[in-house]
Amino acid sequence: MTDKKSKKPLVIGSFLLVTILVVAGYALSGKPNPAEKKVPVIRIGSTAPGHLKFILSQQKRLWDEEFAKDGIKVEYYPFSGGGQEAMTALATGGLDVAYTASDPALRTAASGANVKLIGLSSFGKNGGSDIAVRKDSPINSVKDLKGKKVAYLTGTVRHSTIAKALKHEGLSLKDIDGLNLAFEASGPALMRGDIDAVVEGRNTFTPLLETGSIRIIHDGRSHPEWSSPSAISANGDFLKKHQSLIKRLLKIDLEAARWADAHPAETIKIFSETTKKKESAVQRDYPDNMFYQYPRITGKAIEAFKAEEAFLKDAGLANGSVDYVSWIDSRLIDQVYAESPGK
């Protein structure tokens, strides 16, 4: 009797050990885990109107076709309120994956929210914002902005651009009258003469440039070292429970990045039609027909994130600090690249 009783805990312990090892094996491989609870929908968000791969995957139904194999629906959410709105939805469980610029992703990570960096939405030399004034403005350089009214969205790459541009000229944000305005308000205000300058992306400015209404006094592409990566973030709980789904999503993301560079004309056409911007405007953003959309999390990208976090702290826009070891989860994207080598 004693011998039989002593073997029972050993059998149970062995079973538990095998179970743990099997589950761990699925987690590391990114393969479907039979213990994973099936989900009816995957919710993917992006700063409106949408990052390029978000738009490509939606318009070409790349994710839809991938997850339809399992009866999973993909829902797309462009957030007109900006990347911070999308990251708040991600952190609170309203989204499973989000495509945003670096600043909202970093601010959310610094707050201690359960979000993970799983890939890059983009990272390239054309990532900076421009600074524009009216064509008839006496302002000719960033130095001339001292004491002037300058509009930009607080906590975004526009905010970062104006801060870096001013610092480059020996000035700071304290030397201007900064106004937190989206372009829907700042564009008309600039044309009326209510404000002196606007910080925005080049393709946003293009309609006014084509009519000769404004001048660019700072070209964002003139300082590629100021570019920061855009992020693909996942809700931490969703990632933990559904690693195989996230890996498949990232596989499609990489395929979309490669497809874009192989088909530049079609990519520009799709992006232009979806965002309601002229093809000429989109083409100006990608003059060499390279889109810089590859999702691998590189050492250079991590250093750029850290530099951007330093700006956020200097500007008083980040509460806390980012724990990069905890925040970055590159296992799945590394597996995707290992299984499909290349850029």
Protein Blocks (a to p, Z undefined) as FASTA:
>chain_A
ZZmmmmmmmmmmmmmmmmmmmmmmmmmnopacfklccdfbdcdddddfbdfklmmmmmno
mmmmmmmmnopacdddddfkbjklmmmmmmnopafbdcddfklmmmmmmnopacddfbdf
bdcfklpccddddfklcbfbfklmgopacdddehiaklmmmmmmmmmnopafklpccddd
dfklmmmmmmnopambdcddfklmmmmmmnopaccfbdfklmmmlpccddddddfklmmm
mmmlmmmmmmmmmmmmmmmmmmmmlmmmmmmmmnopafklmmmmmmnopahlafbdcfkl
mmmmmmmmmmmmmnopagcjddfklmpccklmmmmmmmmgcZZ
